[in-house]
Amino acid sequence: MENGDGNEGTSAFHVPEWMQIQFADQKQEFNKRPTKIGRRSLSRSISQSSTDSYSSAASYTDSSDDETSPRDKQQKNSKGSSDFCVKNIKQAEFGRREIEIAEQEMPALMALRKRAQGEKPLAGAKIVGCTHITAQTAVLMETLGALGAQCRWAACNIYSTLNEVAAALAENGFPVFAWKGESEDDFWWCIDRCVNVEGWQPNMILDDGGDLTHWIYKKYPNMFKKIKGIVEESVTGVHRLYQLSKAGKLCVPAMNVNDSVTKQKFDNLYCCRESILDGLKRTTDMMFGGKQVVVCGYGEVGKGCCAALKAMGSIVYVTEIDPICALQACMDGFRLVKLNEVIRQVDIVITCTGNKNVVTREHLDRMKNSCIVCNMGHSNTEIDVASLRTPELTWERVRSQVDHVIWPDGKRIVLLAEGRLLNLSCSTVPTFVLSITATTQALALIELYNAPEGRYKQDVYLLPKKMDEYVASLHLPTFDAHLTELTDEQAKYLGLNKNGPFKPNYYRY
């Protein structure tokens, strides 16, 4: 185990019986994929989704009530509950079909649900969550419910919620407070409705970006007396946790999911490699071949974006502050530059650093006409969008999540999602890779919730290596993959247990 200082912990991690890796029955288990969506209903789902929304990320909406804020509506689900706030509860059936489709591409969560529901490892857990609300996170939430947890949920991004999925969750009894296109005030109101409820207090936090954790620290600090731990999955949120830890203000254990191998090397890399093109294509209809692109940051997200754009024939430049990542970019065939050196000539600017003010007003002023500007990092701080809201500049809405910002001389830039996360705001992300992240989150919650007192102190931890390997193993049968097993002699030679973990905590992969 690694703690916030990078030191290895001494506590032993106990592997529950349901978490034992059993490759023989695993393949058979995954071959029994959900079949309750018959051919007729599946075709109906596909055809209806194509007519009800121009993209799955656009979210099906009923135009008749678009102008009414969900906060001003009185809605109840079929069971009579009104403990939720979504765009339109009538969209629940449509959202349920999206969730059922996502379940087919999330084999590990479905296996976890099947294996552990008898033991109910989260019985008694009261989880308050703040993540993107999509079909994939709905599968995670319903898995947590199947494992015994009570959940209340808000969205971590004002543009990424799928309204029909939020409705389906509300119909299924989950208190969800989220809709696509929330205002800043709506955003914090939704988080508060999740946290501040009579007769219910959370004992676990699942966060994406740190806003939920920040809100509880700011408004309800006494709640931390009953909270067992925090699970955080984003660069931004993890940075906030380490700041709290360094200042001595972190009062509960926290699990850093973002830097676990199964998040960093899969979600950050492979997800962004596919979704960057999807987001750009849906919003701008552009051709990538020959375009000059600068990608700010060459971490796992930057690596995925660069690989995809290079494969499409784009000319890709990279900016970096870290000499190691910079050298990797050079060895991968990208030219390392400072943003000022190429800002006048590039066609697309993509930020993925997790930092703030990476693209400033000075950069924006110097961009060429029709330059596309977007962000693939979690937070909305990387592009200085606030500096564009001045009287001399004109904002022109082109389509959903696409704005022209026009200078007095007629020059314009194309700003996507107002500087927020491009892929989840403007398109969608591969379900399978989110299965890896969601399973990691679920196991982190189970570990922190069930850990005996003293195993984790008030610090930031990484998942045990054994858990990372378990998450990976649950996804291998999907590919009909066959792992080689060590012989006793080989295991003894390497000094390993035949069943893992196979790498030390410091191994980089």
C-alpha positions, 0 to 999 in steps of 0.5 A: 500500500502506498500512502500520500507520501509515497511510502509503503504501508504495512497493513495486510489486505485481506482478499474476500472469498468472492474476490478470488480470481477463478478463470475457469468459471469466469469465461462461462459467466461472461458468455452469459451476457444480459439477453433481456433486451430482445431484438425488437426492443433493441432495434426500437432503442436504436431507432428511437435514440436516433430520432429523439436526440442527435447524439447520445450525449445530447440527451433526449429532451421534451421541447415542451418543457425545456424552458422550465427549471427542474427546480420549479417542477413537482415530479413523482416517480411511479412509487410516489417518491419525489426525492429527486430533481431531474429534467423529466421523469417521463423519460425514464423508460428511454433511459432504462434502455440506455442503461441496459445497453451499457450493462452489456459492455460493463462485464466486470460490474455485472460479475461483481454484482452477481458474485458479491450481492449475497455477501452484501459488502456495502450493507449499511453504507450510505454513499453520497456521489458526485460524478458524471451521470451517464448510462455507465455511472448508472450501472455503477450506482445500481451495482452499489445498490445491489451490494447493499448501499444507499446512494444519493447522487449529483452531477460533477459537470453541468453539461454531461448529464444524460437527462433520460438516464437521470430519470431512469435512476429516479424512477428506480428509487435513487435520489438523483439531482441533476440535469443537462445545462445546470447553472452554477447555482443549480450545480451547488443546489443539487449537491446540497440536496444530496448532502443536506437531508433530514434523517440521512447522513452519508458515511462514504463519499464518491467524488469526481473533481472534489466539489462534493468533498469541498462542499461538505468541508465548507458547509457541513464539517461535522459530517466527517465524524461519521464518514469512513472515507473518500474515493476520488477519481480525477486529477483535480480532486486528487490534487485537492486531497493531497493539499488537504493532507499536506495542510493536516486538514484531511480528517478521513482516509481517502482513496486515490483512484485516479492514479491506480493503474486500472484508471490511469492506464486505461480510462485516461489513455484509451478512453481519450484516444477514442473520445477526442475524435468523437467530440471534435467531429460531432461539434465541428464536422471537421476533417483532421488530416493535415490540421495543425494541433497543439496538445497541452500536456503529455500525461496519459490523457495527452498521450491518448489525444496525440495518438488519435490525432496523429493516426488521422494525419494531423500535425501534432505539437506538444507542450509540457512542463515535465522533462520526462513526459516531454522526452516521451513526446519527443521519442513518440515523434511529436515536436515539443514547443512552447504554446507561444511559438505555435499559437498563431498557426495551429488549427486546434488547441487542446488542453489536458493538464489539470492546471489553470490558465494554460490558455490565457487571453493573450493566447486567445487574442493571437489565435488564427481565425476559426481556431478550435479551442477545447479542454480534455482535462477534468476541470474548467480552469485550463482555458481562461474563458472568463476573460472572453466575457467582455463587452468588446467580444461577441458570443454567438451560439452555433449549436449545442456546446459550440460557441463562436467568440468574435473579435471586433475585427471579425476574427472568431474562435470556436469554443467547445463546451465553454472550456469544460470537459469535451468528450463527456459534454459534447459526445460520449465515451467508450462504455467498456473502458468505463467499466474498468474505472467503475469497478475500481471505484466500487472496490475502493468503496468496499475496501474503505468501508470494510477496513478495520479501524487503524488500517487507513489513517487520515491520508491519501492512499492508492489501491492495493496492487491485488485489487488492480490486478483483480479488476483487470482479470475481470475484463479479460474473458471478454476478449477470450484472453488466456493468462499464462500461469507461473509454475511453482519453480518460476514463482519461487525464482521470482519471489512471487505468489502464483496468484499475485500481486505480480508487480511491486507498488513502484512498478510503472507499467 
